[in-house]
Structure formats: structure tokens, C-alpha cells
Amino acid sequence: MRDTRLVFIDGIPGSGKTTTARSVDAVLAQRSVEVRCFLEEHPDHPLHVGGPLHPSGRTTGAAFFGRYTVDSFVDESLRRWRTFVNAAERADAVHVVESYPYQSAARVLLQMDASTDRIREYAAAVEQIVNVLRPVVIYFDRRDVAGALRAISEQRGPEWTTYAVQLVTDCPYGRRRELHDLEGALVFMSAYKAVMDDLLGDSRLLAQKLGDCAGRWEACYQQIWAFLEI
């Protein structure tokens, strides 16, 4: 396979990250590659700032936003990245990490109402730390993020929608703009999409961007295997 020790699986919520991370894990294991896979909901995730308080999985982050500032988030996150990379360098394994380097970090900084420049500065610092692992990114992109979120909401039902709306609106960014309900979540996701476009444009990481894979997963996975040179 491609010479890398770190495979990021990232993209907007509901885009297929978890399923893809599990598939990459399984395919590499079938080829006798030692793999360490960290899903977004992984217990004691080494990169989640705040540990169980981190806004992901089913945790919306109310306690998290009461505890962390932008500065303290960045400081702890970069420490966690350094610790993770140091351990990964010593392990003879490929690390598959879902929802990083962006969703579980840049998204959280945006929720904290960090400026775009600060988020870009943070992302550049992360890239510098992880470069030693020769990382690659598989990123699920959607041009119409509002339409995508509406479709995911209809597919996953009211329980998921209620959680997703609370996750991205009950935060400093959402409260300062009085964002509520699904429409408020769509406002946040549009802003997040703009930040992601900036970060991906700035990034020097080797990345594969995939469009809407719904209904054509077989073709998308063929692209992924080719990208990873499997």
C-alpha cells in the first residue's frame, strides 16, 4: 500500500466516515497490515480534547464549552497531537483516524467562535506535527451541504436530527447568533463548509476528495483503494 502511517477519514456529518474507516481497517487487516483504528466515538480517544466532555458521539458539549477557551483548547489539542504522533512513531502500525484532522477539531473551534485565521493557524500547526507519519486524507465533500444535511436528517430520523441540531447550535457560535432548530444548524454547517474549503485549500497533506458517494459506494471505494495503492 501507499507509504503512510496515518490515514485520516473526514467529511461532513453523516457522509460515511465511520463505515469507511471500518472498511479501511478491515481491508488492511486482511492484507496482514497491523492497524489501529480510532473512530469518533472511540472510548478514551487520544485526540479528543476534554476526554468524555468532547462534543462528539452523543455528547453535545455544554460542559465542554463552559470549561474551555479557544486558547486552552488549542494548547491541549496540540499536546495530544504530539503525544499521539510520538506513540505512533514507535508502533509498527497504520493508524486510521475518523473525523480528524478537521471535524473533531476545526469544527469545535468554529463552535467556540474562533476566527478563521486562528483555525487556519491551528490546522497548520497540526500538519507540522503529523508530517513525520506521512499522513493522507480521505475527505467526503458535498457542495450542497444544506441539502446533504436535510437528506441525512430524513434518512436518520428525528432522534439523530435533534442531537445534530443541539450539537452545532448549543455552543458559543450558535448562541451569539441565536441559531435554533434545523435552520440554525444549516447556518452553522454552511459556515463550517466555508472554513473547510479554506483549510483544504491551504493544506499540503496528500488528500483524496470524494463527492457525493450515496448510491455509488462501490465506485467510491474503488477510488479509495486506488488512492491507498491497495
N, C-alpha and C positions, 0 to 999 in steps of 0.2 A: 504494500500500500504506500501511499504518499508518506514522505518522511516528516512525520509530525508526532508530537507527544500530547497535543491538546486540540480537541475538536469541539468547537462551540456550536450549539444548536439554538438559534434565536429567531425572534419574529414577534408579531403581534399576538395578543391572547387568542387562543383557540385556533391557531394556524397549523397545528400538527406537530409542535415541537416535542412533546412528550413521546408520542408514538414514534417519531423519527429517532429520537435519542435511544429509545429501547431497540429499535431496529438496527441502528449502527452498532450498538453494544453487542447484539446477538450475532450479527454478521462477522464482526471482528473476532468474537469468541469462537465461532465456527472455524475460523482460519488460524486458530491457536495463538491469537494475539491476546496478551493479558490486557484487560480493560477495567478501568474504574469509572463507573458511570454515576454522575450526580444529577438527579432530577430536581426540578424546582422544589418539590415537596420532600426532598431527602431529609431524614432526621439529622439534626446536628450538621446541617450543610456548612462546609468550611468557609464559604464566601458570604453567607447571609449576615449582614450587619445586624446586630441586636439579637441574633440567635432566634429563639421562638417568637420574639416580638416582630421579626421582619415581615413586612406586608407582602405575603405570598401564600400560595396554597389556599387555606381558608381563613387566614389572619388578615384583617383589614388594615391594621396598623395604627389604631387610635393611641395605644400606649406608646408605640414607637415614635410617633410624631410629637408626643409630649416629652420624650426623653432626648431626642437627637436634634442637633442643629446641622446645617449643611457642613460646617467645618468638622464637627465631631463625626459625622457620617463618613466624610472623605478620609479623615485620619484613620478611623477603624478599618474602613474598606481596604485602603492601601496596605495596612498592616496584614490584613487577612490574605490579600493577594500575594504578598511577599512570602508569607508562611506557606501558602498553598504551592507556590512555584518552587520553593526550596524543597518541599517534600516530594513534589512531582519529579524534580531533577534526580532524586535519589532512587526513585521507583522505576523499575523496568516495565512500564505500562503506558498505554494510551489512555488519556483522561477525556471522557466525553461529558461535557457540562452543558446542561439545558438552561435556557433563559439568561445566559451570560454571553458576552460581556455587557449587554445593553439592558434588557428588560428588567432584571432584578437589581440594577444599579442606576443607569441613566434615568429610567422611568421613576425610580424612587426619588432621585434628586429633583426631577421636574415636579413631582408631587410636593416636595418640600419648597417649591417655588424658587429653586436655584436658577440663576441666569444661564442662558445658553452658553455664554463664554465659559462659565465655571464648569458646566457639564462637559464641554469640549476639552477643557484643560484636564479634568479628571480622566476622561477617556484616553487621552494621550498618555497620561501617567500610567494607566493600566497597561496599555500596549507596550510601553517600555519595559515594564516588569515582566510580562509574559513572553516577550520575544524569544527568550532563550529556549522556550519549548517549541518553537516553530509552529505557532498556532494557525488554525484555519477556521473559517466561519461559514456555516451553512445558515443562510438567513431567508426566512419566508416573508416576502414583501407583498403588500397589497396596495394598489394605487387608490382604490376607493375604500379607505379604512372605515368610514361611516357605514357604507353598505355591507362591508365584511362583518362589522360588529353587530349590525341588525340581523344578518343571516345567522351568525353564531348564536345570538340570543334566541332566535326562533328554534334553532336546532337543539340547544341545550336546555331550554325551558326557563321558567320563572325563578327557580332557586339559584341557578348559575347567574342569571341576569341581575338579581338582587345583590348577590355577592360582588359581581364585577362592577356594578354601579357604585356601591358603597366603597369598594377598594379605591377607585380613581377619583371620587368626588369628596369623600370624607377625609380631607387632607388640607394642608395649608393652601395649596394652589386652588383647590376647589372651593374652599370656604371663602377665600378672599374674592373670588369671582361669583360667589353664590350659585355654584353649579349643583343641580339636583336632577334626579331621575335619569332615564336613559339619554335624554337630550343633553344633559350636563356631561354625562360620560362621553358622549360623542364629541363635545367641545374639547374635552381633555385629550381624547385619543387623536384628534386632528392636530393638536399642538404637539403631542408626542411623536406623531408621524413626521412632522416638520423637523423636530430635533433629530430623529433617527436618520432622516435624509442627510442632514448636515454631518452627523457622526460617520455615516457610511462613506460620504464623500471625502471626509478628512482621513479616514482610516487607511493605514498601509498594510493591514492584515490581509492575507490571501483569503478572498471571500467568494462564495457562490451565492448569488441572489436568485431565488426562485419566485415566480409569480404565483398566481392562484393555482394550487395543486388539487383543489377539490374536484373530484370527478376524473382526475388524471394522475392518480398517485403512482401507478406503475411507471409512467414516463418520468415523473419527478424522481423516483428512487433510482432509475437508471442513470439520471443525471448526477445524482449524489454519489453513486458507486464509481462513476467515471471520474468525478472530481476528486474522490479519495483514492483513485487509482486501485480500486479493488477488482 
